[in-house]
Amino acid sequence: MVIGSITETQKLIDDSLKLEQEGVELNMCKALEELEERGREKGRIEGRVEGAIKIYKKMEASREDTIKNIMEDFSLDKEVADKYVEEYY
């Protein structure tokens, strides 16, 4: 739970509390590795979304069409797709 507090990662805190209640010790190295892997995966996804947005822009797709396409291509809700298009379009 300490590492979750330090990194301000709610998922680590929640997982730690759950394991603690079950009487299982949390391996801090493994927890940090999982956190790092999740960060890498998030970065890969954001890179793919950014690339797709740039392609749609080069193809002269409107912002609205780009948002619709990004929502469909990456299974995103409108709010998240709007945010990406605002940042990368």
N, CA, C and O atoms as CSV, one atom per row, in Angstrom:
chain,resi,resn,atom,element,x,y,z
A,1,MET,N,N,0.826,-1.187,0.000
A,1,MET,CA,C,0.000,0.000,0.000
A,1,MET,C,C,0.872,1.253,0.000
A,1,MET,O,O,0.472,2.286,-0.538
A,2,VAL,N,N,2.046,1.170,0.592
A,2,VAL,CA,C,2.944,2.323,0.660
A,2,VAL,C,C,3.343,2.788,-0.737
A,2,VAL,O,O,3.327,3.985,-1.025
A,3,ILE,N,N,3.703,1.831,-1.616
A,3,ILE,CA,C,4.130,2.221,-2.959
A,3,ILE,C,C,2.979,2.860,-3.728
A,3,ILE,O,O,3.197,3.770,-4.528
A,4,GLY,N,N,1.759,2.391,-3.493
A,4,GLY,CA,C,0.589,3.006,-4.119
A,4,GLY,C,C,0.403,4.433,-3.658
A,4,GLY,O,O,0.044,5.306,-4.448
A,5,SER,N,N,0.648,4.674,-2.378
A,5,SER,CA,C,0.526,6.029,-1.840
A,5,SER,C,C,1.612,6.939,-2.398
A,5,SER,O,O,1.353,8.093,-2.739
A,6,ILE,N,N,2.819,6.415,-2.488
A,6,ILE,CA,C,3.939,7.207,-2.993
A,6,ILE,C,C,3.718,7.578,-4.460
A,6,ILE,O,O,3.948,8.718,-4.862
A,7,THR,N,N,3.268,6.601,-5.254
A,7,THR,CA,C,3.076,6.852,-6.684
A,7,THR,C,C,1.702,7.422,-6.997
A,7,THR,O,O,1.393,7.722,-8.150
A,8,GLU,N,N,0.870,7.573,-5.953
A,8,GLU,CA,C,-0.494,8.089,-6.105
A,8,GLU,C,C,-1.278,7.274,-7.134
A,8,GLU,O,O,-2.007,7.822,-7.961
A,9,THR,N,N,-1.111,5.957,-7.062
A,9,THR,CA,C,-1.785,5.052,-7.975
A,9,THR,C,C,-2.882,4.324,-7.221
A,9,THR,O,O,-2.611,3.426,-6.424
A,10,GLN,N,N,-4.123,4.716,-7.478
A,10,GLN,CA,C,-5.255,4.151,-6.750
A,10,GLN,C,C,-5.375,2.648,-6.960
A,10,GLN,O,O,-5.734,1.925,-6.030
A,11,LYS,N,N,-5.082,2.166,-8.165
A,11,LYS,CA,C,-5.194,0.732,-8.433
A,11,LYS,C,C,-4.233,-0.048,-7.545
A,11,LYS,O,O,-4.613,-1.085,-7.002
A,12,LEU,N,N,-3.010,0.417,-7.383
A,12,LEU,CA,C,-2.059,-0.271,-6.506
A,12,LEU,C,C,-2.552,-0.274,-5.067
A,12,LEU,O,O,-2.422,-1.275,-4.364
A,13,ILE,N,N,-3.115,0.838,-4.633
A,13,ILE,CA,C,-3.642,0.924,-3.269
A,13,ILE,C,C,-4.793,-0.059,-3.102
A,13,ILE,O,O,-4.834,-0.803,-2.122
A,14,ASP,N,N,-5.727,-0.069,-4.049
A,14,ASP,CA,C,-6.871,-0.982,-3.975
A,14,ASP,C,C,-6.425,-2.440,-3.992
A,14,ASP,O,O,-6.899,-3.249,-3.194
A,15,ASP,N,N,-5.503,-2.775,-4.913
A,15,ASP,CA,C,-5.005,-4.152,-4.998
A,15,ASP,C,C,-4.310,-4.559,-3.710
A,15,ASP,O,O,-4.482,-5.678,-3.227
A,16,SER,N,N,-3.525,-3.646,-3.159
A,16,SER,CA,C,-2.807,-3.921,-1.919
A,16,SER,C,C,-3.770,-4.183,-0.770
A,16,SER,O,O,-3.580,-5.124,0.001
A,17,LEU,N,N,-4.798,-3.359,-0.654
A,17,LEU,CA,C,-5.792,-3.544,0.413
A,17,LEU,C,C,-6.527,-4.872,0.263
A,17,LEU,O,O,-6.769,-5.568,1.249
A,18,LYS,N,N,-6.878,-5.217,-0.965
A,18,LYS,CA,C,-7.581,-6.474,-1.221
A,18,LYS,C,C,-6.704,-7.662,-0.834
A,18,LYS,O,O,-7.160,-8.586,-0.161
A,19,LEU,N,N,-5.446,-7.631,-1.264
A,19,LEU,CA,C,-4.534,-8.725,-0.940
A,19,LEU,C,C,-4.273,-8.805,0.555
A,19,LEU,O,O,-4.169,-9.894,1.119
A,20,GLU,N,N,-4.167,-7.644,1.190
A,20,GLU,CA,C,-3.945,-7.597,2.639
A,20,GLU,C,C,-5.108,-8.265,3.376
A,20,GLU,O,O,-4.897,-9.014,4.330
A,21,GLN,N,N,-6.330,-7.989,2.930
A,21,GLN,CA,C,-7.516,-8.593,3.544
A,21,GLN,C,C,-7.526,-10.105,3.344
A,21,GLN,O,O,-8.029,-10.845,4.189
A,22,GLU,N,N,-6.971,-10.557,2.226
A,22,GLU,CA,C,-6.915,-11.988,1.932
A,22,GLU,C,C,-5.714,-12.654,2.594
A,22,GLU,O,O,-5.549,-13.870,2.499
A,23,GLY,N,N,-4.879,-11.869,3.260
A,23,GLY,CA,C,-3.705,-12.410,3.935
A,23,GLY,C,C,-2.536,-12.686,3.011
A,23,GLY,O,O,-1.660,-13.485,3.340
A,24,VAL,N,N,-2.512,-12.031,1.856
A,24,VAL,CA,C,-1.448,-12.229,0.876
A,24,VAL,C,C,-0.548,-11.003,0.879
A,24,VAL,O,O,-1.026,-9.869,0.922
A,25,GLU,N,N,0.772,-11.243,0.832
A,25,GLU,CA,C,1.712,-10.120,0.773
A,25,GLU,C,C,1.886,-9.673,-0.671
A,25,GLU,O,O,1.901,-10.493,-1.589
A,26,LEU,N,N,2.015,-8.374,-0.860
A,26,LEU,CA,C,2.214,-7.805,-2.189
A,26,LEU,C,C,3.705,-7.677,-2.455
A,26,LEU,O,O,4.435,-7.094,-1.654
A,27,ASN,N,N,4.151,-8.217,-3.567
A,27,ASN,CA,C,5.541,-8.116,-3.970
A,27,ASN,C,C,5.740,-6.748,-4.625
A,27,ASN,O,O,5.225,-6.498,-5.715
A,28,MET,N,N,6.480,-5.871,-3.965
A,28,MET,CA,C,6.641,-4.494,-4.452
A,28,MET,C,C,7.311,-4.435,-5.819
A,28,MET,O,O,6.928,-3.626,-6.664
A,29,CYS,N,N,8.300,-5.281,-6.040
A,29,CYS,CA,C,8.966,-5.271,-7.349
A,29,CYS,C,C,7.977,-5.630,-8.450
A,29,CYS,O,O,7.938,-4.991,-9.501
A,30,LYS,N,N,7.178,-6.662,-8.193
A,30,LYS,CA,C,6.185,-7.075,-9.186
A,30,LYS,C,C,5.151,-5.972,-9.393
A,30,LYS,O,O,4.740,-5.711,-10.524
A,31,ALA,N,N,4.733,-5.331,-8.321
A,31,ALA,CA,C,3.746,-4.254,-8.429
A,31,ALA,C,C,4.291,-3.109,-9.285
A,31,ALA,O,O,3.576,-2.560,-10.123
A,32,LEU,N,N,5.552,-2.754,-9.071
A,32,LEU,CA,C,6.154,-1.674,-9.863
A,32,LEU,C,C,6.326,-2.080,-11.324
A,32,LEU,O,O,6.134,-1.265,-12.227
A,33,GLU,N,N,6.691,-3.346,-11.555
A,33,GLU,CA,C,6.821,-3.826,-12.930
A,33,GLU,C,C,5.477,-3.770,-13.651
A,33,GLU,O,O,5.410,-3.377,-14.815
A,34,GLU,N,N,4.409,-4.163,-12.959
A,34,GLU,CA,C,3.075,-4.109,-13.555
A,34,GLU,C,C,2.659,-2.671,-13.845
A,34,GLU,O,O,2.057,-2.389,-14.881
A,35,LEU,N,N,2.980,-1.769,-12.931
A,35,LEU,CA,C,2.678,-0.353,-13.134
A,35,LEU,C,C,3.427,0.183,-14.354
A,35,LEU,O,O,2.868,0.910,-15.175
A,36,GLU,N,N,4.694,-0.189,-14.453
A,36,GLU,CA,C,5.514,0.250,-15.580
A,36,GLU,C,C,4.963,-0.304,-16.902
A,36,GLU,O,O,4.905,0.411,-17.902
A,37,GLU,N,N,4.564,-1.569,-16.899
A,37,GLU,CA,C,4.014,-2.181,-18.113
A,37,GLU,C,C,2.707,-1.510,-18.529
A,37,GLU,O,O,2.470,-1.286,-19.716
A,38,ARG,N,N,1.866,-1.194,-17.559
A,38,ARG,CA,C,0.614,-0.491,-17.881
A,38,ARG,C,C,0.909,0.866,-18.502
A,38,ARG,O,O,0.216,1.296,-19.424
A,39,GLY,N,N,1.935,1.539,-17.998
A,39,GLY,CA,C,2.329,2.831,-18.561
A,39,GLY,C,C,2.818,2.699,-19.992
A,39,GLY,O,O,2.490,3.518,-20.850
A,40,ARG,N,N,3.611,1.654,-20.243
A,40,ARG,CA,C,4.092,1.419,-21.614
A,40,ARG,C,C,2.924,1.127,-22.553
A,40,ARG,O,O,2.868,1.660,-23.661
A,41,GLU,N,N,1.997,0.286,-22.114
A,41,GLU,CA,C,0.841,-0.059,-22.947
A,41,GLU,C,C,-0.005,1.181,-23.239
A,41,GLU,O,O,-0.471,1.372,-24.362
A,42,LYS,N,N,-0.197,2.014,-22.226
A,42,LYS,CA,C,-0.960,3.249,-22.430
A,42,LYS,C,C,-0.256,4.138,-23.462
A,42,LYS,O,O,-0.909,4.741,-24.313
A,43,GLY,N,N,1.065,4.214,-23.382
A,43,GLY,CA,C,1.834,5.002,-24.343
A,43,GLY,C,C,1.717,4.465,-25.760
A,43,GLY,O,O,1.617,5.232,-26.717
A,44,ARG,N,N,1.728,3.133,-25.890
A,44,ARG,CA,C,1.581,2.528,-27.220
A,44,ARG,C,C,0.211,2.860,-27.815
A,44,ARG,O,O,0.102,3.208,-28.991
A,45,ILE,N,N,-0.817,2.749,-27.000
A,45,ILE,CA,C,-2.172,3.053,-27.476
A,45,ILE,C,C,-2.274,4.518,-27.885
A,45,ILE,O,O,-2.815,4.836,-28.944
A,46,GLU,N,N,-1.753,5.410,-27.044
A,46,GLU,CA,C,-1.803,6.836,-27.373
A,46,GLU,C,C,-1.042,7.129,-28.658
A,46,GLU,O,O,-1.460,7.978,-29.446
A,47,GLY,N,N,0.074,6.434,-28.879
A,47,GLY,CA,C,0.838,6.616,-30.110
A,47,GLY,C,C,0.050,6.191,-31.337
A,47,GLY,O,O,0.090,6.855,-32.374
A,48,ARG,N,N,-0.672,5.073,-31.212
A,48,ARG,CA,C,-1.501,4.609,-32.329
A,48,ARG,C,C,-2.634,5.590,-32.613
A,48,ARG,O,O,-2.941,5.878,-33.770
A,49,VAL,N,N,-3.247,6.094,-31.559
A,49,VAL,CA,C,-4.337,7.062,-31.727
A,49,VAL,C,C,-3.803,8.331,-32.385
A,49,VAL,O,O,-4.413,8.858,-33.315
A,50,GLU,N,N,-2.668,8.815,-31.901
A,50,GLU,CA,C,-2.066,10.022,-32.482
A,50,GLU,C,C,-1.764,9.818,-33.967
A,50,GLU,O,O,-2.052,10.690,-34.787
A,51,GLY,N,N,-1.187,8.673,-34.311
A,51,GLY,CA,C,-0.878,8.381,-35.712
A,51,GLY,C,C,-2.126,8.349,-36.577
A,51,GLY,O,O,-2.135,8.881,-37.687
A,52,ALA,N,N,-3.179,7.727,-36.067
A,52,ALA,CA,C,-4.436,7.654,-36.820
A,52,ALA,C,C,-5.014,9.046,-37.041
A,52,ALA,O,O,-5.490,9.359,-38.132
A,53,ILE,N,N,-4.975,9.873,-36.013
A,53,ILE,CA,C,-5.508,11.238,-36.137
A,53,ILE,C,C,-4.734,12.020,-37.192
A,53,ILE,O,O,-5.326,12.736,-37.999
A,54,LYS,N,N,-3.420,11.883,-37.185
A,54,LYS,CA,C,-2.608,12.599,-38.179
A,54,LYS,C,C,-2.917,12.122,-39.598
A,54,LYS,O,O,-2.923,12.918,-40.537
A,55,ILE,N,N,-3.173,10.825,-39.750
A,55,ILE,CA,C,-3.538,10.300,-41.072
A,55,ILE,C,C,-4.889,10.854,-41.513
A,55,ILE,O,O,-5.047,11.281,-42.657
A,56,TYR,N,N,-5.861,10.845,-40.602
A,56,TYR,CA,C,-7.178,11.400,-40.951
A,56,TYR,C,C,-7.061,12.874,-41.332
A,56,TYR,O,O,-7.736,13.340,-42.251
A,57,LYS,N,N,-6.209,13.597,-40.629
A,57,LYS,CA,C,-6.028,15.022,-40.939
A,57,LYS,C,C,-5.416,15.188,-42.333
A,57,LYS,O,O,-5.851,16.041,-43.107
A,58,LYS,N,N,-4.401,14.368,-42.653
A,58,LYS,CA,C,-3.785,14.434,-43.984
A,58,LYS,C,C,-4.784,14.079,-45.075
A,58,LYS,O,O,-4.699,14.586,-46.194
A,59,MET,N,N,-5.727,13.208,-44.747
A,59,MET,CA,C,-6.759,12.822,-45.711
A,59,MET,C,C,-7.875,13.864,-45.759
A,59,MET,O,O,-8.881,13.684,-46.446
A,60,GLU,N,N,-7.681,14.949,-45.022
A,60,GLU,CA,C,-8.614,16.072,-44.960
A,60,GLU,C,C,-9.979,15.696,-44.390
A,60,GLU,O,O,-11.004,16.254,-44.782
A,61,ALA,N,N,-9.979,14.748,-43.465
A,61,ALA,CA,C,-11.215,14.414,-42.751
A,61,ALA,C,C,-11.512,15.552,-41.777
A,61,ALA,O,O,-10.595,16.135,-41.199
A,62,SER,N,N,-12.772,15.860,-41.600
A,62,SER,CA,C,-13.146,16.904,-40.644
A,62,SER,C,C,-12.846,16.423,-39.223
A,62,SER,O,O,-12.633,15.234,-38.987
A,63,ARG,N,N,-12.834,17.362,-38.293
A,63,ARG,CA,C,-12.631,16.986,-36.887
A,63,ARG,C,C,-13.719,16.017,-36.435
A,63,ARG,O,O,-13.438,15.027,-35.759
A,64,GLU,N,N,-14.966,16.310,-36.816
A,64,GLU,CA,C,-16.087,15.448,-36.397
A,64,GLU,C,C,-15.946,14.038,-36.961
A,64,GLU,O,O,-16.171,13.057,-36.253
A,65,ASP,N,N,-15.573,13.938,-38.236
A,65,ASP,CA,C,-15.364,12.612,-38.826
A,65,ASP,C,C,-14.191,11.901,-38.156
A,65,ASP,O,O,-14.234,10.692,-37.925
A,66,THR,N,N,-13.153,12.658,-37.852
A,66,THR,CA,C,-11.996,12.077,-37.175
A,66,THR,C,C,-12.397,11.545,-35.804
A,66,THR,O,O,-11.996,10.447,-35.418
A,67,ILE,N,N,-13.183,12.317,-35.074
A,67,ILE,CA,C,-13.653,11.870,-33.758
A,67,ILE,C,C,-14.453,10.576,-33.901
A,67,ILE,O,O,-14.233,9.624,-33.152
A,68,LYS,N,N,-15.377,10.540,-34.857
A,68,LYS,CA,C,-16.189,9.328,-35.083
A,68,LYS,C,C,-15.305,8.131,-35.418
A,68,LYS,O,O,-15.495,7.036,-34.890
A,69,ASN,N,N,-14.333,8.359,-36.308
A,69,ASN,CA,C,-13.442,7.265,-36.706
A,69,ASN,C,C,-12.594,6.768,-35.542
A,69,ASN,O,O,-12.428,5.561,-35.365
A,70,ILE,N,N,-12.061,7.683,-34.754
A,70,ILE,CA,C,-11.233,7.307,-33.603
A,70,ILE,C,C,-12.076,6.538,-32.585
A,70,ILE,O,O,-11.616,5.552,-32.008
A,71,MET,N,N,-13.299,6.992,-32.371
A,71,MET,CA,C,-14.195,6.287,-31.444
A,71,MET,C,C,-14.400,4.846,-31.912
A,71,MET,O,O,-14.348,3.908,-31.116
A,72,GLU,N,N,-14.631,4.690,-33.203
A,72,GLU,CA,C,-14.879,3.362,-33.767
A,72,GLU,C,C,-13.607,2.507,-33.783
A,72,GLU,O,O,-13.626,1.347,-33.372
A,73,ASP,N,N,-12.509,3.089,-34.258
A,73,ASP,CA,C,-11.257,2.340,-34.408
A,73,ASP,C,C,-10.689,1.845,-33.081
A,73,ASP,O,O,-10.123,0.754,-33.008
A,74,PHE,N,N,-10.843,2.655,-32.032
A,74,PHE,CA,C,-10.197,2.338,-30.754
A,74,PHE,C,C,-11.190,2.085,-29.622
A,74,PHE,O,O,-10.800,1.990,-28.458
A,75,SER,N,N,-12.470,1.975,-29.966
A,75,SER,CA,C,-13.527,1.721,-28.960
A,75,SER,C,C,-13.478,2.738,-27.821
A,75,SER,O,O,-13.502,2.376,-26.645
A,76,LEU,N,N,-13.411,4.009,-28.190
A,76,LEU,CA,C,-13.346,5.089,-27.208
A,76,LEU,C,C,-14.700,5.768,-27.091
A,76,LEU,O,O,-15.490,5.767,-28.035
A,77,ASP,N,N,-14.963,6.348,-25.926
A,77,ASP,CA,C,-16.176,7.153,-25.820
A,77,ASP,C,C,-15.887,8.542,-26.393
A,77,ASP,O,O,-14.730,8.901,-26.614
A,78,LYS,N,N,-16.929,9.309,-26.628
A,78,LYS,CA,C,-16.793,10.606,-27.300
A,78,LYS,C,C,-15.881,11.555,-26.538
A,78,LYS,O,O,-15.073,12.260,-27.142
A,79,GLU,N,N,-16.005,11.579,-25.227
A,79,GLU,CA,C,-15.195,12.494,-24.415
A,79,GLU,C,C,-13.700,12.227,-24.587
A,79,GLU,O,O,-12.916,13.164,-24.738
A,80,VAL,N,N,-13.311,10.975,-24.565
A,80,VAL,CA,C,-11.899,10.615,-24.715
A,80,VAL,C,C,-11.427,10.914,-26.136
A,80,VAL,O,O,-10.338,11.455,-26.328
A,81,ALA,N,N,-12.243,10.565,-27.132
A,81,ALA,CA,C,-11.881,10.837,-28.525
A,81,ALA,C,C,-11.741,12.340,-28.764
A,81,ALA,O,O,-10.816,12.776,-29.449
A,82,ASP,N,N,-12.659,13.134,-28.202
A,82,ASP,CA,C,-12.573,14.602,-28.311
A,82,ASP,C,C,-11.241,15.106,-27.773
A,82,ASP,O,O,-10.585,15.954,-28.379
A,83,LYS,N,N,-10.862,14.572,-26.635
A,83,LYS,CA,C,-9.620,14.989,-25.978
A,83,LYS,C,C,-8.406,14.700,-26.872
A,83,LYS,O,O,-7.531,15.549,-27.045
A,84,TYR,N,N,-8.372,13.487,-27.433
A,84,TYR,CA,C,-7.264,13.130,-28.323
A,84,TYR,C,C,-7.239,14.022,-29.562
A,84,TYR,O,O,-6.177,14.508,-29.952
A,85,VAL,N,N,-8.393,14.241,-30.181
A,85,VAL,CA,C,-8.446,15.059,-31.396
A,85,VAL,C,C,-8.049,16.498,-31.077
A,85,VAL,O,O,-7.361,17.140,-31.871
A,86,GLU,N,N,-8.468,17.001,-29.943
A,86,GLU,CA,C,-8.086,18.357,-29.524
A,86,GLU,C,C,-6.565,18.467,-29.405
A,86,GLU,O,O,-5.974,19.483,-29.770
A,87,GLU,N,N,-5.950,17.418,-28.895
A,87,GLU,CA,C,-4.500,17.453,-28.677
A,87,GLU,C,C,-3.695,17.222,-29.958
A,87,GLU,O,O,-2.666,17.867,-30.157
A,88,TYR,N,N,-4.142,16.322,-30.824
A,88,TYR,CA,C,-3.305,15.885,-31.944
A,88,TYR,C,C,-3.762,16.331,-33.332
A,88,TYR,O,O,-3.012,16.154,-34.291
A,89,TYR,N,N,-4.950,16.894,-33.479
A,89,TYR,CA,C,-5.447,17.251,-34.814
A,89,TYR,C,C,-4.796,18.515,-35.328
A,89,TYR,O,O,-5.099,18.958,-36.436
